[in-house]
Amino acid sequence: MTRKKSTRRANGEGSVALIPGCKYWYACFYHEGRQRKVSTHTTVKTEALTMLRKMMGNSDNGEAPVSKKLRYADLRQMLIDNYVAKGNKSLKSLADGSETIAGLTELDAFCGYKIAVVDGKSTVTDKGLSATALTTDAAKRFVRERRDEGVGNATINRSLALLRRMLNLAKREKKIHDVPFIEFQKEPPPRKGFVEQADFDRLFNLLPTHLRPLVTLLYYCGTRVGQALKTEWSQVDLKKRLIRFEGEDTKNDEAQILPMPSILVDMLKSMTPKTGRVFDGTNLRKEWMKTCAAAGLGTIIEVKGKPYDPRYEGLTLHDLRRSAVRNLVNAGVAERVAMKITGHKTRAVFDRYHIVSSTDVTNAMQAVETASLATPQEQLERTLAASRE
């Protein structure tokens, strides 16, 4: 008969033991008069002893050891509840009634979390890994698996951020003692794409008619796509040429008044009926790729075995937001006003969107040269004129 091996310490100091059928050392000690056996998730005895001392220290401070019953599903629910409490708009409700966040579905699959739809409602059928199994090594395995699937670092990091957040929430609620180190992957630099007016005009003429109002709003005002598509006619004032977004309609929870360019006002005036949603985004992504390819602003690359899911490289819809920021600043609009139009809350993010082209740099030098050639009288007149503005 196989007997467990243990390393006993002085009375009251606990011990570590190898239990038959398990490769990991278990920490054995008493908490509140009851014996506790907790896996250390290590095969190295010295590391197990270190963890034992730490667990006993936590026990002396009144902290209970991590329950074996604490599963990934419990941590996931803490995360969902936190998003609900904070009103995070990235929390999405699915048709089956379940809730998710971008990057969470991949964590669910890795951790073995499963749900099934019963009578139209989602029910958890597998709570997934134990909370004690969500270690640094587990995070590394997740990264390797996602990379093997061809996923980029930025996408991987979205999932890692959710994992770290749920572990921090568990620690805050004293469900776990420590948050394991989770190393984020190096991401590529932010995109710097934008479109010049001549290229936009060519793109506009090739777009399907129903998408032209939406794309015009994105290019001139830098509105987020999701926010634009939710716009109701009740928010539009064609006489004042304004669109009003309430706080619940914007990403930063601040009300926003959006001025409309004349070309957009003319298009909206001709639209009927003026009820419900204003902008039509039918087949937006597919039509965008086709139009950009036709305008020479993008390339559609066929993927072997995926005839209906090609890869696309080129101008993106989000590049229109960068274009709007650049156009507003270059037109002399005060940056504070430009930030109100585009809905940027922080200067740092706004600056990242303000893309400077080679033409901008050349024009700047020409302006310097022109100023240096001015006579003293002309320079004085310019200074006085500027002070009166």
C-alpha positions in Angstrom: 0.0 0.0 0.0 1.4 3.4 -1.0 1.7 5.8 1.8 2.0 9.5 1.6 5.3 11.1 2.2 5.6 14.1 4.3 8.1 16.5 5.7 7.1 17.2 9.3 8.2 20.3 11.1 8.0 21.4 14.7 4.6 21.1 16.4 2.3 23.9 15.2 4.5 24.8 12.2 2.6 22.5 9.7 4.1 20.2 7.1 4.2 19.5 3.4 3.1 16.1 2.0 3.0 14.2 -1.2 -0.5 12.6 -1.7 -0.8 9.4 -3.8 -1.9 10.2 -7.3 -0.8 13.8 -7.3 2.6 15.1 -8.4 2.4 18.4 -6.4 3.3 18.9 -2.7 0.4 19.8 -0.4 0.7 22.3 2.5 -0.8 20.9 5.7 -1.6 23.2 8.6 -4.4 24.2 11.0 -6.6 27.2 10.5 -9.3 28.1 13.2 -9.0 24.6 14.7 -9.5 22.8 11.4 -6.8 21.0 9.4 -6.2 22.4 5.9 -4.6 20.7 3.0 -3.8 23.0 0.1 -2.0 22.2 -3.1 1.2 24.3 -3.6 1.2 23.5 -7.4 4.9 22.8 -7.2 6.9 19.6 -7.4 9.9 21.2 -5.6 9.8 20.6 -1.9 11.8 23.8 -0.9 9.3 25.9 -2.9 6.4 24.1 -1.2 7.9 24.8 2.2 8.1 28.5 1.3 4.5 28.5 0.3 3.6 26.7 3.5 5.2 29.5 5.6 3.3 32.1 3.5 0.0 30.3 3.9 0.5 30.0 7.7 1.4 33.7 7.9 -1.8 34.5 6.1 -3.6 32.2 8.5 -2.1 34.0 11.5 -3.5 37.2 10.0 -7.0 35.8 9.9 -7.0 35.0 6.2 -8.5 31.7 5.2 -6.6 29.5 2.6 -7.9 29.6 -1.0 -10.9 27.4 -1.2 -10.7 24.5 -3.6 -14.3 25.3 -4.6 -13.2 28.7 -6.0 -13.3 28.3 -9.8 -12.7 30.3 -12.9 -16.5 30.8 -13.2 -16.5 32.6 -9.8 -13.7 34.9 -10.8 -15.4 35.6 -14.2 -18.7 36.5 -12.4 -16.7 39.0 -10.2 -15.4 40.6 -13.3 -18.9 40.8 -14.9 -20.3 42.3 -11.7 -17.5 44.9 -11.6 -18.2 45.9 -15.2 -21.9 46.3 -14.4 -21.2 48.3 -11.2 -18.9 50.7 -13.1 -21.2 50.9 -16.1 -18.5 49.9 -18.5 -19.9 50.0 -22.0 -17.6 47.3 -23.3 -19.8 44.7 -21.5 -22.0 43.0 -24.1 -25.2 41.1 -23.7 -25.7 38.1 -26.0 -28.9 36.7 -27.4 -29.0 33.8 -24.9 -28.9 36.3 -22.0 -25.2 35.7 -21.1 -22.7 38.6 -20.8 -19.2 38.9 -22.2 -16.4 41.3 -22.9 -14.0 41.4 -25.9 -11.2 39.0 -25.1 -13.2 37.0 -22.5 -14.4 34.3 -24.9 -10.9 33.1 -25.5 -10.2 32.9 -21.8 -13.4 30.9 -21.3 -12.2 28.3 -23.8 -8.7 28.1 -22.3 -10.0 27.7 -18.7 -12.6 25.1 -19.7 -15.6 27.4 -18.8 -18.7 26.1 -20.6 -22.3 27.2 -20.8 -25.4 25.6 -22.5 -28.7 27.2 -23.5 -31.6 25.6 -21.6 -35.1 26.8 -22.3 -33.7 30.0 -23.9 -31.4 30.7 -20.9 -27.7 30.2 -20.5 -26.6 27.8 -17.8 -23.1 27.1 -16.6 -22.2 23.4 -17.3 -18.5 23.6 -16.4 -17.0 26.1 -14.0 -13.6 25.7 -15.5 -10.2 25.6 -13.8 -9.6 26.0 -10.0 -8.5 29.5 -9.1 -5.3 28.1 -7.8 -4.5 26.8 -11.3 -4.5 30.4 -12.7 -0.8 30.9 -12.3 2.0 32.7 -14.2 2.7 29.4 -16.0 -1.0 29.2 -17.0 -0.9 32.7 -18.5 2.2 31.8 -20.5 0.5 28.7 -21.9 -2.4 30.8 -22.9 -0.1 33.2 -24.8 1.6 30.3 -26.6 -1.7 28.8 -27.6 -3.0 32.0 -28.9 0.2 32.7 -30.9 0.0 29.3 -32.4 -3.5 30.3 -33.7 -1.9 33.3 -35.4 -3.3 35.9 -33.0 -1.5 39.2 -32.6 -0.1 40.5 -29.3 -2.5 43.3 -29.0 -5.5 40.9 -29.0 -3.7 38.5 -26.6 -3.1 41.4 -24.2 -6.8 42.2 -24.1 -7.5 38.8 -22.6 -4.5 39.0 -20.2 -5.8 42.3 -18.9 -9.2 40.7 -18.1 -7.5 37.8 -16.4 -5.4 40.1 -14.2 -8.4 42.3 -13.4 -10.5 39.3 -12.2 -7.6 38.1 -10.1 -7.2 41.5 -8.5 -10.9 41.6 -7.8 -10.6 38.2 -6.1 -7.7 39.5 -4.0 -9.7 42.6 -3.0 -12.5 40.4 -1.8 -10.0 38.2 0.0 -10.8 35.2 -2.1 -7.1 34.7 -2.9 -4.0 35.9 -1.2 -1.7 36.9 -4.1 -2.1 37.8 -7.8 0.4 35.9 -10.0 2.7 37.9 -12.2 1.2 38.2 -15.7 3.5 39.4 -18.4 2.0 41.4 -21.2 3.3 41.0 -24.7 5.0 43.8 -26.7 2.4 45.4 -29.0 3.1 47.0 -32.4 3.1 50.9 -32.5 -0.3 52.6 -33.0 -1.6 52.9 -36.5 -0.9 56.2 -38.2 -3.2 55.9 -41.1 -5.2 58.8 -42.5 -6.7 59.8 -45.8 -6.2 63.1 -47.7 -9.2 65.0 -49.0 -8.6 64.0 -52.7 -8.4 60.3 -51.8 -11.5 60.7 -49.6 -13.5 62.3 -52.5 -12.5 59.4 -54.7 -13.5 56.9 -52.0 -16.8 58.7 -51.4 -17.9 58.5 -55.1 -17.3 54.7 -55.1 -19.2 54.0 -51.9 -22.7 52.6 -52.0 -25.3 55.4 -51.6 -26.6 54.2 -48.2 -23.1 54.4 -46.6 -22.2 57.9 -47.7 -23.9 59.8 -44.9 -22.2 57.6 -42.2 -18.7 57.7 -43.8 -19.0 61.5 -44.2 -19.8 61.9 -40.5 -16.8 59.7 -39.6 -14.4 61.7 -41.8 -15.4 65.2 -40.9 -16.3 64.8 -37.2 -14.2 61.8 -36.1 -17.2 60.1 -34.4 -16.8 56.5 -33.3 -18.6 54.0 -35.5 -20.6 52.5 -32.8 -21.8 55.8 -31.5 -22.7 57.1 -35.0 -24.8 54.0 -35.8 -26.9 54.5 -32.7 -27.9 58.1 -33.7 -31.6 58.7 -33.7 -33.4 61.4 -35.7 -34.6 62.9 -32.4 -30.9 63.9 -31.7 -30.5 65.7 -35.0 -31.2 69.4 -35.5 -30.9 70.2 -39.2 -31.7 73.9 -38.8 -28.8 74.4 -36.3 -26.7 71.7 -38.1 -26.0 69.8 -34.9 -26.3 66.3 -33.5 -26.6 65.9 -29.7 -25.3 62.9 -27.9 -26.3 62.3 -24.3 -23.8 60.9 -21.8 -25.1 57.4 -22.1 -24.5 57.5 -25.8 -20.8 58.3 -25.6 -17.8 56.2 -24.6 -16.5 58.8 -22.0 -20.0 59.3 -20.5 -20.0 63.0 -21.3 -22.7 64.8 -23.4 -21.4 65.9 -26.8 -22.7 68.4 -29.4 -21.5 67.6 -32.9 -21.5 70.2 -35.7 -22.3 68.8 -39.1 -20.6 69.8 -42.4 -22.8 71.2 -45.1 -22.4 68.1 -47.3 -23.9 65.9 -44.5 -26.7 68.3 -43.8 -27.8 68.3 -47.5 -27.8 64.4 -47.5 -29.8 64.2 -44.3 -32.4 66.7 -45.6 -33.1 64.5 -48.5 -33.6 61.4 -46.4 -37.1 60.1 -45.6 -38.7 59.1 -43.3 -37.0 60.9 -40.5 -37.7 58.4 -37.8 -35.6 55.8 -36.0 -31.9 55.4 -36.7 -30.3 58.0 -38.9 -27.3 56.2 -40.4 -27.4 52.9 -42.3 -24.5 50.6 -41.7 -25.7 47.6 -43.7 -22.7 45.4 -44.8 -20.4 48.2 -43.6 -17.2 46.2 -43.2 -17.6 44.2 -46.4 -18.5 47.2 -48.6 -15.7 49.3 -47.0 -13.1 46.7 -48.0 -14.4 46.5 -51.5 -14.6 50.2 -52.0 -11.1 50.9 -50.6 -9.7 48.2 -52.9 -11.4 49.8 -55.9 -10.1 53.2 -54.9 -6.5 51.9 -54.5 -6.6 52.5 -50.7 -6.6 48.9 -49.6 -6.0 45.3 -50.7 -8.2 42.2 -50.3 -6.1 39.1 -49.9 -7.7 35.7 -50.4 -7.1 33.2 -47.7 -6.7 29.5 -48.7 -9.7 27.5 -47.5 -11.6 30.7 -46.5 -13.2 32.0 -49.8 -15.8 34.1 -47.9 -13.4 35.4 -45.2 -10.5 37.2 -47.0 -7.8 39.2 -45.2 -7.8 42.9 -45.7 -4.9 45.4 -45.5 -5.2 49.1 -46.0 -7.3 52.1 -44.9 -9.6 51.3 -42.0 -12.8 53.0 -40.8 -10.9 54.0 -37.6 -8.4 55.9 -39.8 -11.2 58.3 -40.6 -11.1 59.3 -36.9 -7.4 60.1 -37.2 -8.1 62.0 -40.4 -10.7 64.2 -38.7 -8.3 65.1 -35.9 -5.6 66.0 -38.3 -8.0 68.1 -40.5 -9.4 70.0 -37.5 -6.0 70.9 -36.1 -4.6 71.8 -39.5 -7.6 74.0 -40.2 -6.7 76.1 -37.1 -9.5 74.8 -34.8 -8.4 75.2 -31.2 -7.4 71.8 -29.8 -9.8 72.0 -26.9 -12.7 72.6 -29.3 -11.4 69.8 -31.6 -11.3 67.4 -28.7 -15.0 68.2 -27.9 -16.0 67.5 -31.5 -14.1 64.2 -31.7 -15.0 63.1 -28.2 -11.4 62.7 -26.9 -11.3 63.1 -23.1 -7.5 63.2 -22.6 -4.9 65.2 -24.4 -2.5 62.2 -24.6 -4.9 60.2 -26.7 -5.8 63.2 -28.8 -2.2 63.9 -29.6 -1.7 60.2 -30.6 -4.5 60.7 -33.2 -3.0 63.9 -34.6 -1.0 62.5 -37.4 1.7 64.8 -39.0 2.4 64.1 -42.7 5.4 65.0 -44.8 3.3 67.7 -46.4 2.5 69.2 -43.0 6.2 69.4 -42.2 7.0 71.0 -45.6 4.2 73.6 -45.2 5.6 74.5 -41.8 9.0 75.2 -43.2 7.5 77.3 -46.0 5.6 79.3 -43.4 8.9 80.0 -41.5 10.6 81.1 -44.7 7.7 83.4 -45.6 7.8 84.9 -42.1 11.6 85.5 -42.3 11.2 87.4 -45.6 8.7 89.9 -44.2 9.8 93.5 -43.6 9.9 94.8 -40.0 6.7 96.8 -40.7 4.9 93.7 -41.9 6.0 91.7 -38.9 4.7 94.5 -36.6 1.4 94.5 -38.4 1.1 90.7 -38.0 1.9 91.0 -34.3 -0.8 93.7 -33.8 -3.3 91.7 -35.8 -2.7 88.6 -33.8 -3.1 90.4 -30.5 -6.5 91.7 -31.6 -7.8 88.2 -32.4 
